[in-house]
Amino acid sequence: MSNQRDDVPMITSLSPAARILGLSTSATLRPLLRRGFAPHRRALALVGGALGQRAAGTSVHQTTLGGVPVEIATPPRYAGAASIVYLHGGAYVALAPRGYRRLVTQLALATGCRVVAVDYRLAPEHPYPAALEDAVTVCTAERAERPHEKLVIAGDSAGGGRTVATAIALRDRGYELPAALICISPWVDLTCSGDSVTTRARRERILSPAGLAADARLYAGAEQLDSPAVSPLFADLSGLPPMMIQVGDDEVLLDDSTRLADAARHAGVTVSLQIWPGLWHVWHLYAGLLPEADAAMRAIADFVHEPSAS
């Protein structure tokens, strides 16, 4: 596979469901998140609960891996060929696997993989590097328990950034790398310096640039916002496994995805970048309800099972 691959989603127009959900998402979440995720943890937990319905046929159980709490989703007829460690979004300061149960179980159903959602520690109580260490611990524990299975790391928004950061940490510490990385609407630049932060501001349905800036400071702790430790866009990406990036064309974080793809390709990483027209930040949360989310899940499944991601 060439490392210069861009996949254009086959969407000519948004579905009626996407138009309705896009409007309702903008009406409910955009005003709530004007000052960021941190001030609204309780309200966001309620929103997450509404998205916590698991996909039919999947099973979910809670346990720990390496001492870190996780929620594991298993598809029907799981063959034990691959597992996905999933890192949820929430600007590093909010949400939990329970609010991602729909997305995670739909991902398990689409890919046929066991999906391990990490209940990592949140800022501001636990700033960097707490969440990163939890992710590394779960990845190494999952590898130790299932040494013959393919391991993939996936995540959205802040979790998409942490997906890249976790792979870098595994590389730098001498651990075996995952077979692939899946980055959904990733936040990889805590300085929020991409042009789309302003050019997409009117089209953005969820995030607020001012809110992102406030949450970034809470997570970074003693680190500078442009430090590669917290903004993996500025890190050495050489040697990382194949990477899929999916992002909506209406997102303020669009340039995080395009710049990540460019930086990874420059470092020799195989990248599949998909920019989905008319879609918003992590529309995958509506998988099972939204045709565009289901299509994105199928694309992820295809990527996970490609020979290059082995």
Secondary structure as GFF3:
##gff-version 3
##sequence-region A 1 310
A	DSSP	beta_strand	5	7	.	.	.	ID=ss1
A	DSSP	alpha_helix	16	32	.	.	.	ID=ss2
A	DSSP	three_ten_helix	38	40	.	.	.	ID=ss3
A	DSSP	alpha_helix	41	50	.	.	.	ID=ss4
A	DSSP	beta_strand	59	65	.	.	.	ID=ss5
A	DSSP	beta_strand	68	74	.	.	.	ID=ss6
A	DSSP	beta_strand	82	87	.	.	.	ID=ss7
A	DSSP	three_ten_helix	97	100	.	.	.	ID=ss8
A	DSSP	alpha_helix	101	111	.	.	.	ID=ss9
A	DSSP	beta_strand	114	118	.	.	.	ID=ss10
A	DSSP	alpha_helix	130	145	.	.	.	ID=ss11
A	DSSP	beta_strand	150	156	.	.	.	ID=ss12
A	DSSP	alpha_helix	158	172	.	.	.	ID=ss13
A	DSSP	beta_strand	180	184	.	.	.	ID=ss14
A	DSSP	alpha_helix	196	199	.	.	.	ID=ss15
A	DSSP	alpha_helix	209	220	.	.	.	ID=ss16
A	DSSP	three_ten_helix	232	234	.	.	.	ID=ss17
A	DSSP	beta_strand	243	248	.	.	.	ID=ss18
A	DSSP	alpha_helix	254	266	.	.	.	ID=ss19
A	DSSP	beta_strand	271	276	.	.	.	ID=ss20
A	DSSP	three_ten_helix	283	286	.	.	.	ID=ss21
A	DSSP	alpha_helix	291	304	.	.	.	ID=ss22
A	DSSP	three_ten_helix	307	309	.	.	.	ID=ss23
###
